[in-house]
């Protein structure tokens, strides 16, 4: 009995995101209170103008301390969500603009931060520790 093995190549349908077929349009996250992405958006919308937080800080606040990548995925999908989510205010744990490549054009994340008075130098928030907004300290416990 011989079996053919399917191999992923850059031009094969298996290589494309989702396993094949046409590329799927982004869909807004479900609007239920239990959806992790929606909980991330609720927290992100509370980040004050001129302040930043980290993916990990949001994850920890939501009781999912090891889920900072999930917070990043939520920020990646934030462009399709209403009301708008200030995803530009969420950076990595040392202040790097690691999500900048998900914005409409290069430099948009930095531009949005600078419009709020946040200085960015070499893709990193200057004075990150002073501008850091910690949801664990600023918000009531999440339920």
matplotlib code that plots the C-alpha trace (Angstrom):
import matplotlib.pyplot as plt

x = [0.0, 1.6, 0.6, 1.3, 2.6, 1.4, 4.2, 3.8, 5.6, 5.3, 3.0, 0.8, -2.6, -1.5, 1.1, -1.5, -2.9, -6.0, -4.8, -5.9, -8.6, -9.1, -7.8, -10.4, -11.5, -10.9, -14.0, -14.6, -14.3, -17.6, -19.2, -19.6, -18.3, -16.4, -14.4, -10.7, -10.1, -13.1, -11.8, -8.4, -10.2, -12.0, -8.7, -6.9, -9.6, -8.9, -5.2, -5.0, -3.8, -0.1, 0.5, 1.5, 1.1, 2.5, 0.9, 2.0, 0.4, -2.9, -2.7, -1.8, -4.7, -7.1, -5.8, -3.9, -0.3, 1.3, -1.0, 0.8, 1.0, -2.8, -3.0, -0.7, -3.0, -6.0, -4.1, -3.4, -7.2, -8.1, -8.4, -11.6, -13.3, -15.7, -15.5, -11.9, -9.1, -5.9, -3.6, -0.7, -0.6, 0.3, 4.0, 6.3, 7.7, 10.6, 8.8, 9.6, 7.0, 6.9, 3.4, 4.2, 4.2, 0.5, -0.4, -1.6, 1.9, 5.4, 5.8, 2.1, 2.3, 5.2, 3.3, 0.2, 2.3, 4.2, 0.8, 0.0, 3.3, 5.2, 8.8, 10.0, 13.7, 14.9, 11.4, 11.4, 9.3, 11.5, 10.9, 8.9, 9.0, 7.5, 4.8, 3.9, 0.2, -0.3, -3.9, -3.3, -2.8, -5.1, -8.2, -10.5, -10.0, -11.4, -14.3]
y = [0.0, 3.3, 6.6, 10.0, 12.6, 16.2, 18.7, 22.3, 24.5, 28.3, 28.0, 25.2, 25.9, 24.2, 27.0, 29.7, 30.8, 28.7, 25.6, 26.5, 28.1, 31.8, 34.2, 35.0, 38.5, 39.6, 39.3, 41.3, 39.3, 37.9, 40.4, 38.2, 38.9, 35.7, 36.3, 36.8, 39.3, 41.4, 41.5, 42.6, 45.4, 46.6, 47.0, 48.6, 51.2, 52.3, 53.1, 56.9, 59.1, 59.6, 56.4, 52.8, 49.3, 45.9, 42.8, 40.9, 43.5, 43.2, 39.4, 39.4, 41.7, 39.3, 36.4, 34.9, 35.9, 33.6, 34.8, 37.9, 36.5, 36.1, 39.8, 40.5, 38.6, 40.6, 43.8, 42.5, 42.1, 45.4, 47.3, 45.6, 46.2, 49.0, 51.1, 51.7, 50.1, 52.2, 49.3, 51.7, 52.1, 48.5, 47.6, 44.8, 44.5, 46.8, 49.4, 48.2, 48.8, 45.1, 45.4, 48.2, 46.0, 45.4, 49.0, 50.5, 51.8, 51.8, 54.3, 54.7, 53.3, 55.6, 58.6, 57.9, 57.7, 60.9, 62.6, 61.8, 63.3, 60.0, 60.1, 57.1, 56.5, 53.6, 51.9, 52.1, 54.2, 56.7, 56.9, 53.7, 53.1, 56.6, 56.3, 52.7, 52.2, 49.1, 47.9, 45.8, 49.1, 51.4, 49.3, 47.4, 43.6, 42.0, 39.6]
z = [0.0, -1.1, 0.3, -1.3, 1.0, 0.4, 0.7, 1.3, -1.2, -1.5, -4.5, -3.1, -1.7, 1.6, 2.1, 2.2, 5.5, 6.4, 4.5, 1.0, -1.0, -1.4, 1.2, 3.8, 4.8, 8.3, 10.4, 13.6, 16.8, 18.2, 20.5, 23.5, 26.9, 27.1, 23.9, 24.8, 21.9, 23.0, 26.6, 25.2, 23.3, 26.4, 28.2, 25.3, 24.9, 28.5, 27.9, 28.3, 25.4, 25.8, 27.7, 26.6, 27.9, 27.0, 25.6, 28.7, 31.0, 29.3, 29.4, 33.1, 33.9, 32.1, 34.2, 31.2, 32.1, 29.5, 26.7, 25.5, 22.0, 22.0, 23.0, 20.0, 17.7, 19.0, 18.3, 14.8, 14.3, 16.0, 12.7, 11.9, 15.2, 16.2, 18.2, 17.3, 19.4, 20.0, 19.1, 18.7, 22.5, 23.0, 22.7, 23.9, 27.4, 26.8, 24.7, 21.2, 18.5, 17.6, 16.1, 13.7, 10.6, 11.0, 10.5, 7.2, 6.2, 7.7, 10.4, 11.1, 14.7, 15.5, 13.9, 16.0, 19.2, 18.4, 17.7, 21.4, 22.6, 23.0, 21.7, 19.8, 19.0, 17.0, 17.1, 20.9, 23.2, 24.9, 28.7, 28.5, 32.3, 33.0, 30.3, 31.1, 32.0, 34.2, 34.0, 37.2, 39.1, 37.1, 36.7, 39.0, 39.0, 35.8, 36.3]

ax = plt.figure().add_subplot(projection="3d")
ax.plot(x, y, z, "-o")
ax.set_aspect("equal")
plt.show()
